[in-house]
């Protein structure tokens, strides 16, 4: 059963009469959001407390908190409903821009500094391990700055991290291997599906450069079979870390392996599982298209109404 609350204080929450809630997120955006259809007149016989922009709302499904965030917009309808949109705390990392210079800082130190400067509440933030020499001189969103630091951390020490908003606070945790994965299959919990293949995000050549005070070194990696079939599609990147030629060559090969070949995208509608959110691996079986094994959730949209919960998932093969 779904429950939506207006949070007045840590000890005061007012339940809001709610018709439906849509909860969604994507791997390429840090913030999750809800869109809720609620009753704002007394025709339902329920009391209503006015909600306005800046208020905090909390959404639960089967007594489990799934979302806590801030109301950003409202739409009142003639039919007696209010459609509100709320984003979690990570939205403030997308809205704010600034110019920063960081010297020999870890990604977790960069995140902590930025959140402190912009009065963004933080929870558990793990030590990311790698000290980065990069600097940021141009205006960027706060999220772009943090994402670059996390990306360069992964390239330096191979560790991957997940930035999330949990109970209204920004957290940073290390991605671990998930042994227990949800299983989705046609004839069971998958209702409909669509399968698509694409080379829009494919690279057949990778070129990386690294510049120090005096010299520029370059590394390239080629997918010759892909070039013959799809043409030259180059991914270019300036690498901030201090790498030698051998290390840069290895980085180029690794990047090419992540980007070569056909991308396969699978969109499914299934019975809802609250743990199935963007970034999470799941097991699938769809015999009609010979699809089985692990896929990663690229984006998710969960629909709640009364006792019903369905989800639309976009699945990809690569864990990027």
C-alpha positions as CSV (number, residue, x, y, z in Angstrom):
1,X,0.0,0.0,0.0
2,X,1.3,3.5,-0.9
3,X,1.6,6.3,1.6
4,X,2.6,9.9,1.0
5,X,3.4,12.3,3.8
6,X,4.1,16.0,4.2
7,X,7.1,16.3,6.5
8,X,6.7,19.3,8.8
9,X,9.5,18.4,11.2
10,X,11.5,15.3,12.2
11,X,8.6,14.5,14.5
12,X,5.6,15.7,12.6
13,X,4.3,14.1,9.4
14,X,0.9,14.6,7.8
15,X,-0.5,11.9,5.5
16,X,-1.7,13.2,2.1
17,X,-4.6,11.6,0.3
18,X,-3.0,10.2,-2.8
19,X,-4.5,8.8,-6.0
20,X,-1.3,7.6,-7.7
21,X,2.5,8.0,-7.6
22,X,5.2,7.7,-10.3
23,X,8.7,7.2,-9.0
24,X,11.6,7.3,-11.4
25,X,15.3,7.6,-12.0
26,X,18.1,7.1,-14.5
27,X,21.8,6.1,-14.4
28,X,22.8,9.4,-16.1
29,X,21.1,11.6,-13.6
30,X,21.8,11.5,-9.8
31,X,18.4,12.7,-8.7
32,X,15.3,10.6,-8.4
33,X,11.8,12.1,-8.5
34,X,8.2,11.4,-7.9
35,X,5.1,12.7,-9.6
36,X,2.0,12.4,-7.3
37,X,-1.6,12.9,-8.1
38,X,-3.3,14.0,-4.8
39,X,-6.7,15.3,-3.8
40,X,-6.7,18.9,-2.8
41,X,-10.4,19.5,-2.1
42,X,-12.5,18.0,0.6
43,X,-14.8,16.2,-1.8
44,X,-13.1,12.9,-0.8
45,X,-14.1,13.4,2.8
46,X,-10.4,13.6,3.7
47,X,-8.6,16.5,5.3
48,X,-6.0,18.3,3.2
49,X,-3.1,20.4,4.2
50,X,-1.9,22.8,1.5
51,X,1.4,21.9,0.0
52,X,3.8,24.4,-1.6
53,X,7.1,24.5,-3.4
54,X,10.0,23.9,-1.0
55,X,8.0,21.5,1.2
56,X,9.5,18.1,2.0
57,X,7.5,15.0,1.1
58,X,8.1,11.4,2.0
59,X,6.8,8.4,0.0
60,X,6.4,4.9,1.3
61,X,5.4,1.6,-0.3
62,X,4.4,-1.3,2.0
63,X,5.7,0.7,5.0
64,X,9.2,1.1,3.4
65,X,10.6,4.5,2.6
66,X,11.4,4.8,-1.1
67,X,11.7,8.6,-1.5
68,X,12.2,11.8,0.4
69,X,12.5,15.0,-1.5
70,X,11.5,18.6,-2.1
71,X,8.4,19.8,-4.0
72,X,9.5,21.8,-7.1
73,X,6.3,22.3,-9.0
74,X,2.5,21.9,-8.7
75,X,-0.3,21.6,-11.2
76,X,-3.9,22.1,-10.0
77,X,-6.6,20.6,-12.2
78,X,-10.3,21.5,-12.5
79,X,-11.1,17.9,-11.7
80,X,-10.0,18.4,-8.1
81,X,-6.5,16.9,-8.1
82,X,-3.1,18.4,-7.5
83,X,-0.2,16.9,-9.5
84,X,3.1,17.7,-7.7
85,X,6.7,16.9,-8.7
86,X,9.4,16.4,-6.1
87,X,13.1,15.7,-6.5
88,X,15.5,14.2,-3.9
89,X,18.5,16.1,-2.5
90,X,20.7,15.2,-5.4
91,X,18.8,17.6,-7.6
92,X,20.7,20.5,-5.9
93,X,23.9,19.1,-7.4
94,X,22.3,19.5,-10.9
95,X,20.9,23.0,-10.4
96,X,23.9,24.7,-8.9
97,X,27.0,25.7,-10.9
98,X,30.4,27.1,-9.8
99,X,34.1,27.3,-10.6
100,X,36.3,25.2,-8.4
101,X,40.0,24.4,-8.2
102,X,41.1,21.3,-6.4
103,X,44.6,20.2,-5.8
104,X,45.5,16.7,-4.6
105,X,42.1,15.9,-3.3
106,X,40.1,12.7,-3.2
107,X,36.7,12.5,-4.8
108,X,35.0,12.1,-1.4
109,X,36.8,15.2,-0.2
110,X,35.6,17.1,-3.3
111,X,32.1,16.0,-2.7
112,X,32.2,16.9,1.0
113,X,33.6,20.4,0.3
114,X,30.9,21.1,-2.4
115,X,28.0,19.9,-0.2
116,X,29.3,22.0,2.7
117,X,29.6,25.1,0.5
118,X,26.0,24.7,-0.8
119,X,24.4,23.6,2.5
120,X,23.5,20.2,1.1
121,X,23.0,17.6,3.9
122,X,25.3,14.6,3.7
123,X,25.1,11.1,5.2
124,X,27.7,8.3,4.9
125,X,30.5,9.2,2.5
126,X,33.2,6.6,2.0
127,X,36.9,7.2,1.4
128,X,37.5,6.8,-2.3
129,X,41.2,6.1,-2.0
130,X,42.7,7.9,-5.0
131,X,44.3,11.4,-4.7
132,X,43.5,13.3,-7.9
133,X,45.8,16.0,-9.3
134,X,43.1,17.4,-11.6
135,X,41.7,21.0,-11.4
136,X,38.4,22.4,-12.5
137,X,38.6,25.9,-13.9
138,X,35.5,26.4,-16.0
139,X,31.9,26.8,-14.7
140,X,30.3,23.4,-14.3
141,X,27.3,21.9,-12.5
142,X,28.3,20.5,-9.1
143,X,27.3,17.1,-10.3
144,X,29.6,17.3,-13.4
145,X,32.5,18.2,-11.1
146,X,31.8,15.3,-8.7
147,X,31.1,12.9,-11.6
148,X,34.5,13.7,-13.2
149,X,36.2,13.1,-9.9
150,X,34.5,9.7,-9.5
151,X,35.2,8.8,-13.1
152,X,38.9,9.6,-12.7
153,X,39.0,7.7,-9.4
154,X,37.7,4.6,-11.2
155,X,40.3,5.0,-13.9
156,X,43.0,5.4,-11.3
157,X,42.3,2.6,-8.8
158,X,39.4,0.6,-10.5
159,X,36.9,1.3,-7.8
160,X,33.4,2.4,-8.6
161,X,31.1,4.5,-6.4
162,X,27.4,5.2,-6.2
163,X,26.1,8.7,-5.4
164,X,22.6,8.7,-3.9
165,X,20.2,10.6,-1.8
166,X,19.1,8.5,1.2
167,X,16.5,9.9,3.6
168,X,17.2,13.4,2.4
169,X,21.0,13.3,2.6
170,X,23.7,12.8,-0.1
171,X,25.6,9.5,0.4
172,X,28.5,7.9,-1.4
173,X,29.1,4.2,-1.3
174,X,31.2,1.7,-3.2
175,X,29.6,-0.5,-5.7
176,X,30.0,-4.1,-4.8
177,X,29.2,-7.3,-6.6
178,X,25.5,-8.1,-6.2
179,X,25.2,-11.9,-5.8
180,X,21.4,-11.9,-5.3
181,X,19.7,-10.6,-8.4
182,X,16.0,-10.3,-9.1
183,X,14.7,-12.6,-11.9
184,X,12.3,-11.4,-14.6
185,X,10.9,-13.6,-17.2
186,X,8.1,-13.7,-19.8
187,X,5.2,-16.0,-18.6
188,X,6.0,-14.9,-15.1
189,X,6.5,-11.2,-14.1
190,X,7.3,-9.6,-17.5
191,X,4.1,-8.3,-19.1
192,X,5.5,-6.7,-22.3
193,X,8.9,-6.0,-23.9
194,X,10.6,-4.2,-26.8
195,X,14.1,-4.9,-28.0
196,X,16.3,-2.4,-29.8
197,X,19.9,-2.4,-31.2
198,X,21.9,0.7,-31.8
199,X,25.4,2.1,-32.7
200,X,24.6,5.6,-31.6
201,X,26.9,5.3,-28.6
202,X,29.4,3.0,-30.3
203,X,33.1,4.0,-30.9
204,X,35.3,2.3,-33.5
205,X,38.3,4.4,-32.5
206,X,39.4,5.9,-29.2
207,X,42.0,8.7,-29.0
208,X,43.3,9.9,-25.7
209,X,45.8,12.7,-25.0
210,X,47.8,13.6,-21.9
211,X,49.6,17.0,-21.6
212,X,52.1,18.0,-18.9
213,X,54.1,21.2,-18.7
214,X,56.2,20.3,-21.8
215,X,54.9,17.4,-23.8
216,X,51.7,15.9,-25.1
217,X,51.4,12.2,-25.5
218,X,48.7,10.5,-27.5
219,X,47.3,6.9,-27.5
220,X,44.8,5.4,-29.9
221,X,43.0,2.1,-30.1
222,X,41.1,0.8,-33.1
223,X,38.3,-1.6,-33.7
224,X,39.2,-2.6,-37.3
225,X,36.2,-4.8,-37.8
226,X,33.9,-2.1,-36.5
227,X,35.5,0.5,-38.7
228,X,34.9,-1.6,-41.8
229,X,31.2,-2.1,-41.0
230,X,30.2,1.2,-39.3
231,X,32.9,3.7,-40.4
232,X,35.2,5.8,-38.2
233,X,33.3,6.8,-35.0
234,X,35.9,8.4,-32.7
235,X,35.7,8.9,-28.9
236,X,38.2,11.6,-27.9
237,X,39.2,12.4,-24.3
238,X,41.9,14.6,-22.6
239,X,43.2,12.6,-19.6
240,X,44.0,14.7,-16.6
241,X,46.0,12.1,-14.6
242,X,49.8,11.9,-15.0
243,X,50.1,8.7,-17.1
244,X,53.0,7.4,-19.1
245,X,52.7,6.2,-22.7
246,X,52.1,2.5,-21.7
247,X,49.4,3.5,-19.1
248,X,47.7,5.7,-21.7
249,X,47.8,3.0,-24.3
250,X,46.1,0.6,-21.8
251,X,43.5,3.2,-20.9
252,X,42.7,3.6,-24.6
253,X,42.3,-0.2,-25.1
254,X,40.0,-0.4,-22.0
255,X,37.9,2.5,-23.2
256,X,37.5,0.9,-26.6
257,X,36.4,-2.4,-25.1
258,X,33.6,-0.6,-23.3
259,X,32.4,1.3,-26.3
260,X,32.8,-1.0,-29.3
261,X,30.1,-3.2,-30.8
262,X,26.4,-2.9,-31.0
263,X,24.5,-1.7,-28.0
264,X,21.4,-3.7,-27.2
265,X,18.6,-2.1,-25.3
266,X,15.6,-4.0,-23.8
267,X,12.5,-2.1,-22.5
268,X,10.2,-4.1,-20.4
269,X,7.0,-3.6,-18.4
270,X,6.8,-5.9,-15.4
271,X,5.2,-6.4,-12.0
272,X,6.8,-3.9,-9.7
273,X,9.8,-4.6,-7.5
274,X,11.0,-1.6,-5.4
275,X,14.6,-2.8,-5.5
276,X,14.8,-2.6,-9.3
277,X,16.2,0.9,-9.8
278,X,18.8,2.3,-12.2
279,X,22.2,0.8,-11.9
280,X,21.1,-2.5,-10.4
281,X,21.8,-5.8,-12.2
282,X,18.9,-8.2,-12.8
283,X,18.5,-11.6,-14.4
284,X,16.2,-11.9,-17.4
285,X,14.8,-14.7,-19.5
286,X,12.9,-13.9,-22.7
287,X,13.1,-17.0,-25.0
288,X,11.4,-15.4,-28.0
289,X,14.4,-13.1,-28.6
290,X,17.0,-15.4,-27.0
291,X,17.6,-12.9,-24.2
292,X,18.8,-14.4,-20.9
293,X,21.4,-13.6,-18.3
294,X,22.4,-10.4,-16.6
295,X,21.2,-7.0,-17.7
296,X,21.7,-3.6,-16.0
297,X,18.9,-1.1,-15.4
298,X,19.6,2.0,-17.3
299,X,16.4,3.8,-16.3
300,X,13.3,2.9,-14.3
301,X,9.8,4.2,-13.8
302,X,7.6,2.7,-11.1
303,X,3.8,3.3,-11.1
304,X,1.8,3.0,-7.9
305,X,-1.9,3.2,-7.6
306,X,-3.9,1.7,-4.7
307,X,-2.5,-1.8,-4.2
308,X,-1.0,-1.9,-7.7
309,X,2.7,-1.6,-8.5
310,X,4.1,-1.9,-12.0
311,X,7.5,-0.8,-13.4
312,X,8.9,0.2,-16.8
313,X,12.6,-0.7,-17.1
314,X,15.2,0.1,-19.8
315,X,17.9,-2.5,-19.7
316,X,21.4,-2.5,-21.2
317,X,24.1,-5.2,-21.4
318,X,27.1,-3.1,-20.4
319,X,27.9,-1.9,-16.9
320,X,29.2,1.6,-17.6
